[in-house]
Amino acid sequence: MSYQYNPTAKEMRDAFFVAYGASGDAMMMGALFGHLQYKKPEYLEKLYQETLDKVKGDLVEKGLI
């Protein structure tokens, strides 16, 4: 399948900002999350786990847990 556009993350964010103003980041996250939830739920699970691991590592590093 051939795609007309291959936007970078910055180009995508800029486009959403122009289209939706200050709500652009939230709109883009919602659109991407919705698409991934339907097409690649295992990727969302992995990304979430990596994020929780990062938070835990930061808390351990600061001696909070």
Long-range contacts (C-beta under 8 A, 24 or more apart in sequence): none
